[in-house]
Amino acid sequence: MAQTVPLTKFSAFVSGESKAEDIIFNLTDAIASAKIPAADGSFVENKWEKVYESRADLWVTYQELKRSGVQGKYKHTDGKLYDVLKIASSLPELTKMEDESSLIDEEGYLREVDSAFGNRETGKKIQVRSFDYVDSEGSTQSVTVPGSLIAIIPDRDTRWGVKVYLLKQVYTKKNGVKVDNTDWNEFELITEMPRDWDYALSLSGYKLRVERNRTYTNGNYNYYDQQPVLASKYSFTERYYVADPTNYTTPKVVLKATPDVPEGISARNFFIMFTQPQNFRGGDYNYFDCQHGVGFIGRLSKGDPSLTYKGICNPSTVSPGSTPVVLDQTAAEAVYEQWNDPEASQLYTPPMISWEKDYDGVTELISPASHFFYGRNSTVKWLPNKKRRPDYLVNYHISINNDRAAVVIEGDPSPNIHGYYRNFGYFGKIVPFNDHDHIGNFGLTVGMGDLNQELTGYTKTDILTELNPGKYAQYGEYTSNGMDSVSLLRTRGNVLYQAHYPAFITQLPNYPNVGSIPRELSKLVLDKDGFQKSLWTGKYHASPVYLVHQAEGYRGYMDGVVAIYDQNLVNLDELIVDTEIPKDNSNPAAGNWTEVYKFFSIKSPMNFFKQSPAPDQVTIAILKEIK
């Protein structure tokens, strides 16, 4: 048997449907699990591999800040907050104004006098040096009164209607360990102050009269009236924590491709990444983003991301685009310390993605995001929800071999007959004209939606290179956006992610929106209703889709994809091509290899055919099988 092999590579063909929220995962699964046939009826190794898959995550990180002048607050057993006061440090040094003798007696008491002249004592006094108390373990503890922290608590059972307590500034960690602290607004009751303090701090302004006298000298009276402030509100510099804007990742999946290369050339790995746009609380289920690059490294998340905010922040404030409001400072501090401790066991480790770096050691070798659309928003004014739902279906058809995946996706028209697209995407290698074109021969193109803010969230200004230099001009002014051109990894001159444009056989370039065709040529524009199958051959004529760089010229053509006029054909029609290559040179009865292409009427206002000789006339057919 002298079996031959057709010029076109055998491909698997997969059709299916997916919920919009799962489309990127189901597409990659379909590509990576496809059974690629061989000429002898067996299957070749599928070299596509899913190397990374992550779902959406939300997590919160925190900053440690400080603010001065914070009023101390003590939470009593009644659940109420009371101002913390600090006893004046100068009380033991008080002296009489008349002769500067000490106002403090030998036992450390400061005595009150009445309002009459003569320093007449009222019988009330307060200890201003120190006192002892017995703690919960039965040990006697001594307290230095000046500078002590106290709180005045209403108490109807006491003579003066209040009771004064000695406090200590503390901090209770998340694990329950309590430590002395001076920058946390937490206070612990130690013991009652001596009862004389109940009276003294019930006085207006916390002022106690300790001297009231007058003397007569040289015909003049000298008056002495001293009422020191016993305590004042305690303020301090507080350490506190605020949340950063909510961190989030959207669903991502990465495919590794290892295209076939001629013998003697080392195979190389390339990567395609699909990303679902932000989908928390009513995200976008009209499209997903596509990128290609080299040197991908990915680390999946570990742990439970909700542990970084659950019970710590107001849950209604934890969402993309918002900054969470911290409710539990202690819990926030615990997460902050753990996050910033490289030795700590983390509650959650976010996913990490990196790509090979360019020569500058900074720029990652990944293409700008290209938007692959299958649906659009409704414009019906009275509809309460104009967006497509995550559970709406998306149909897909994929032609797969180890060099490339040609994909057609179509949104479900049921919700809105005008609100869906049928779009084409190509991922991988093209068939090169130069046998050595393999190092930079990998790329993508996808179809976009309407450039209308209301319909898709995008306008023309969002994809123009000159208006988005940070996104689409990282690699020069001809960087491809992957939507109105094909983005290939490297040119022959080693320029990254440059735009390549389609070329194909057509009878007359037709640009209906640009001027008018000269009268002499107008008859060459074929009739839309009558034209398609040739009366001379009885066949439909299609063309390879060549790719051209504006400086380097023709580079190659798309594998298993042909351009064909969208006239008098029905979507999903099958086109049969007789290759005229015998299956077996020694057995003519075996017949010729036949290629079957699936025709798709592409319905999208933005795709790489818009930069072609017939932007509104031509669509595609992709290889279904060779038999």
Beta strands, then each sheet from edge to edge (+ up, - down):
strand 1: 12-19
strand 2: 36-37
strand 3: 43-44
strand 4: 49-54
strand 5: 57-59
strand 6: 62-71
strand 7: 73-75
strand 8: 81-87
strand 9: 109-113
strand 10: 121-127
strand 11: 130-134
strand 12: 140-144
strand 13: 149-154
strand 14: 162-172
strand 15: 178-180
strand 16: 187-192
strand 17: 211-217
strand 18: 220-226
strand 19: 231-233
strand 20: 235-243
strand 21: 247-249
strand 22: 252-257
strand 23: 270-275
strand 24: 287-293
strand 25: 297-299
strand 26: 302-303
strand 27: 348-349
strand 28: 352-354
strand 29: 370-373
strand 30: 393-400
strand 31: 404-411
strand 32: 422-428
strand 33: 431-432
strand 34: 443-446
strand 35: 486-490
strand 36: 496-503
strand 37: 543-549
strand 38: 553-565
strand 39: 574-582
strand 40: 592-600
strand 41: 618-626
sheet 1: 1+ 30- 31+ 32- 34+ 35- 36+ 37- 38+ 33-
sheet 2: 1+ 30- 31+ 32- 34+ 35- 36+ 37- 38+ 41- 40+ 39-
sheet 3: 2+ 3-
sheet 4: 4+ 22- 23+ 24- 29+
sheet 5: 5+ 21-
sheet 6: 6+ 20-
sheet 7: 7+ 8- 13+ 14- 15+
sheet 8: 7+ 8- 19+
sheet 9: 7+ 8- 13+ 14- 16+
sheet 10: 9+ 10-
sheet 11: 11+ 12-
sheet 12: 17+ 18-
sheet 13: 25+ 28-
sheet 14: 26+ 27-
end
